[in-house]
Amino acid sequence: MLNQNQTYSAPHWSKRTGACLGAFTLALTTLLVGCGGGEEIEEGRTNVTKEDVADVAADPTSPVVGKEVTIRSETATAVGENSFVLQPEGGESILVVNSTGDSFVLPSEIPIQATGTVEEFVVADVEEKYGLTLEDELYVDYERKPAIIAKSLALAPKPEQLAQAPAGYFDKKIAVEGDLRKLEATNNAFALFEEGWVDDVGVLVVGTEGKTGGGVLDEGENVTVTGVARQANAQVLQEANLGWDDNKIQEFLSRYTDRPVIVADGVYPSAVDPAPGN
């Protein structure tokens, strides 16, 4: 929990009305898009539940095909240079094709998050549509099966993982799920925590104002933050427009030692609450 005596991070516990912003799910067996009771989110995008996609990889006629989804998994196996297979716990494995235009090296023992459209996979069609060159012989087992054509890939550490070993994440795109704690001194930042993590500082997220799609997030809400991890220093905090003077920044840095700062490009309410300790 936050230390009530730390003026830079004492939580403000006022309850505010939450807003559905287009949900991310970080559960291993869940794929979702949108939130709410099946209402249309926007043209071409509708709500998808985990029941709808439990067997997506085994069913080319799944209603999820054609929808944008997000999946997170700790188990991934490379397929050639442009793809990998995710193995959600208790579910069918599913091919993820990297169409971002950037290389993505699979990490070891770190969850990854992929967002993209579920499509029926045909090597020739995917190569032509996305300008990719795939090793055809590696994809025989995936022909005519649903695959995620990823437009976004990110490392997905938990807040505690990120705080304790930040060096491997600096200047990389990340997606971090945690419980939001507001900061009284600024509206352009908050802290992330997680269940089971005994800590009074958390991970600082900056640049959050205007990154919630116009919605309002609740104190303590389980959210996913996408952005880039930076080394905490005075320049990063000054550029974040937190409204802190130099003394405030130095006070913060004296307490926030050896931790990264997430410079946010998006903040989304998670579709599901994590299990305790996850």
C-alpha positions in Angstrom: 0.0 0.0 0.0 1.0 3.6 -0.4 2.6 5.4 2.5 0.2 8.0 3.7 3.2 10.2 4.8 4.7 10.3 1.3 3.3 13.6 0.0 4.1 12.7 -3.6 2.1 9.5 -3.6 -0.5 9.6 -0.9 -3.7 8.0 -2.4 -6.9 10.0 -2.9 -9.6 7.5 -2.2 -12.6 9.3 -3.8 -14.7 6.9 -5.8 -15.3 8.0 -9.4 -17.5 6.5 -12.0 -15.6 4.1 -14.2 -15.9 3.9 -18.0 -15.7 1.1 -20.4 -12.8 1.9 -22.8 -12.4 -1.2 -24.8 -11.2 -4.0 -22.5 -8.0 -5.8 -22.4 -7.8 -9.2 -20.7 -4.7 -10.5 -19.2 -6.0 -13.9 -18.2 -4.2 -16.8 -19.9 -7.3 -18.4 -21.2 -9.3 -15.3 -22.1 -9.6 -13.3 -25.3 -11.8 -10.2 -25.3 -12.6 -7.2 -27.3 -14.8 -4.4 -25.8 -16.7 -4.6 -22.6 -20.3 -4.6 -21.5 -23.1 -6.9 -22.3 -22.5 -7.8 -25.9 -23.2 -4.3 -27.2 -21.5 -3.2 -30.4 -18.4 -1.2 -29.5 -17.8 0.4 -32.9 -18.3 -0.6 -36.5 -16.9 -4.0 -37.1 -16.0 -4.7 -33.5 -18.3 -6.5 -31.1 -18.0 -8.0 -27.6 -16.3 -11.3 -27.5 -16.3 -13.5 -24.4 -13.9 -16.2 -23.3 -16.6 -18.8 -23.9 -16.8 -17.7 -27.5 -13.1 -18.2 -28.0 -12.3 -21.2 -25.8 -11.8 -23.4 -28.9 -11.0 -20.7 -31.4 -7.8 -22.3 -32.6 -9.7 -25.5 -33.4 -12.7 -23.9 -35.1 -12.3 -21.9 -38.4 -16.0 -21.0 -38.2 -15.6 -19.4 -34.7 -17.5 -16.1 -34.3 -14.3 -14.6 -33.2 -12.8 -14.8 -36.7 -12.7 -11.3 -38.1 -12.7 -9.7 -34.6 -9.8 -7.8 -32.9 -8.7 -9.5 -29.7 -5.9 -9.3 -27.1 -4.2 -12.3 -25.6 -1.6 -12.6 -23.0 0.4 -15.8 -22.3 3.6 -16.9 -20.6 4.1 -19.9 -22.9 5.2 -19.1 -26.5 7.2 -21.1 -29.1 8.8 -19.4 -32.2 7.7 -20.4 -35.7 10.2 -19.0 -38.1 11.2 -15.4 -37.9 7.8 -13.8 -38.0 5.5 -15.9 -35.9 5.0 -17.8 -32.7 2.5 -20.0 -31.0 0.9 -19.1 -27.8 -0.3 -21.9 -25.5 -2.9 -20.5 -23.1 -3.4 -22.8 -20.0 -6.1 -25.3 -20.6 -6.8 -24.1 -24.2 -5.8 -24.8 -27.8 -2.5 -23.3 -29.0 -2.9 -20.4 -31.5 -0.6 -19.0 -34.1 0.3 -15.3 -33.8 1.8 -13.7 -36.9 3.8 -10.5 -36.4 2.6 -7.9 -38.9 3.8 -4.9 -37.0 6.8 -4.3 -39.3 9.2 -4.5 -36.3 11.1 -7.6 -35.2 10.0 -9.2 -31.9 12.3 -11.5 -30.0 10.5 -13.9 -27.7 11.5 -13.3 -24.1 12.3 -16.0 -21.6 9.9 -16.5 -18.7 8.2 -13.1 -19.3 4.5 -13.0 -20.4 3.8 -11.3 -23.8 0.7 -9.6 -25.0 -0.5 -9.6 -28.6 -3.3 -7.6 -30.1 -4.6 -8.2 -33.6 -7.4 -9.6 -35.8 -8.3 -13.3 -35.8 -8.2 -14.6 -39.4 -8.3 -17.9 -41.1 -4.6 -18.6 -41.8 -3.6 -19.2 -45.4 0.1 -18.6 -46.0 -0.2 -17.2 -49.5 -3.0 -14.8 -48.5 -1.3 -13.6 -45.4 2.0 -13.0 -47.3 0.2 -10.9 -49.9 -2.1 -9.0 -47.6 0.6 -8.0 -45.1 3.7 -8.0 -47.2 5.4 -10.8 -45.3 7.7 -13.6 -46.4 7.0 -16.7 -44.5 8.8 -20.1 -44.5 5.8 -22.0 -46.0 7.0 -25.4 -44.8 6.8 -24.3 -41.2 3.1 -23.4 -41.4 1.6 -26.7 -42.7 -0.1 -27.5 -39.4 -1.7 -24.0 -39.2 -3.3 -23.8 -42.7 -7.0 -23.0 -42.7 -7.0 -22.6 -38.9 -7.6 -19.3 -37.0 -4.6 -17.2 -36.3 -4.0 -13.8 -34.7 -2.5 -11.3 -37.2 -0.8 -9.1 -34.6 -0.7 -5.3 -35.1 0.8 -4.9 -31.6 3.2 -7.0 -29.5 4.6 -6.1 -26.1 6.4 -7.5 -23.2 3.9 -8.0 -20.3 5.7 -8.1 -17.0 3.8 -7.8 -13.7 4.5 -4.6 -11.7 6.7 -6.4 -9.2 8.7 -8.0 -12.0 9.2 -4.7 -13.7 10.2 -2.9 -10.4 12.7 -5.6 -9.4 14.4 -6.1 -12.7 13.8 -3.0 -14.9 16.9 -3.1 -17.0 15.6 -5.6 -19.5 12.6 -3.4 -20.3 14.1 0.0 -20.8 13.1 1.7 -24.1 10.9 -1.3 -25.0 7.2 -1.4 -25.5 5.5 -3.0 -22.6 1.9 -3.8 -21.4 1.6 -3.9 -17.6 -1.5 -4.9 -15.7 -2.0 -3.7 -12.1 -4.2 -1.9 -9.6 -4.4 1.8 -10.0 -3.5 4.1 -7.1 -4.0 7.8 -7.7 -1.5 10.5 -6.8 -2.8 13.6 -5.0 -0.1 15.9 -6.4 -0.9 15.4 -10.2 -3.5 14.3 -12.6 -1.0 13.2 -15.2 0.3 10.1 -13.4 -0.6 7.3 -11.1 1.1 4.2 -9.4 0.6 0.6 -10.3 0.5 -2.2 -7.7 -0.6 -5.9 -7.8 -2.2 -8.3 -5.4 0.2 -10.0 -3.1 3.0 -7.5 -3.6 4.0 -5.8 -0.3 5.3 -2.4 -1.4 4.6 1.2 -0.6 5.7 2.9 -3.8 4.6 0.8 -6.7 5.5 1.6 -10.3 5.1 5.1 -11.5 3.1 5.7 -14.7 3.3 9.2 -16.3 1.6 10.9 -19.2 -1.7 9.3 -18.4 -3.9 12.4 -18.9 -5.9 12.0 -22.2 -4.8 8.4 -22.6 -8.0 6.7 -21.3 -10.2 7.3 -24.3 -12.2 10.0 -22.4 -13.2 7.6 -19.6 -12.7 8.0 -15.9 -10.8 5.2 -14.0 -11.6 4.3 -10.4 -9.2 4.3 -7.5 -8.0 0.7 -7.1 -9.3 -0.4 -10.5 -7.4 -3.2 -12.3 -6.0 -1.6 -15.5 -3.6 -2.3 -18.3 -1.0 0.4 -19.2 0.8 0.3 -22.6 3.8 2.4 -23.2 7.6 2.5 -22.9 9.7 1.9 -19.8 12.2 4.7 -19.0 15.0 5.1 -16.4 13.6 7.3 -13.6 15.4 10.7 -13.7 14.7 14.4 -13.4 14.4 14.9 -17.2 11.8 12.2 -17.6 9.7 13.7 -14.8 10.1 17.2 -16.1 9.0 16.2 -19.6 6.0 14.4 -18.1 4.4 17.7 -17.1 3.4 16.5 -13.6 3.2 20.0 -12.2 6.1 19.2 -9.8 8.8 21.8 -9.1 12.5 20.8 -8.9 12.3 20.1 -5.1 9.3 17.9 -5.6 11.0 15.9 -8.3 14.2 15.4 -6.3 12.1 14.4 -3.3 10.4 11.8 -5.4 13.6 10.5 -6.9 15.2 10.1 -3.5 12.5 7.7 -2.6 11.9 6.1 -6.0 15.3 4.4 -6.3 16.2 1.8 -8.9 12.7 1.7 -10.5 11.5 2.4 -14.0 8.9 4.9 -15.1 6.3 3.9 -17.6 5.6 6.6 -20.2 2.0 5.7 -21.2 0.5 5.7 -24.6 -2.7 4.0 -23.4 -4.6 3.1 -20.3 -7.4 0.6 -20.4 -9.6 -1.1 -17.7 -8.8 -4.8 -17.7 -11.6 -7.1 -18.7 -11.2 -9.3 -15.7 -9.8 -9.0 -12.2 -6.6 -11.0 -11.6 -6.5 -13.9 -9.1 -4.8 -12.9 -5.9 -1.0 -12.9 -6.4 -1.3 -12.9 -10.2 
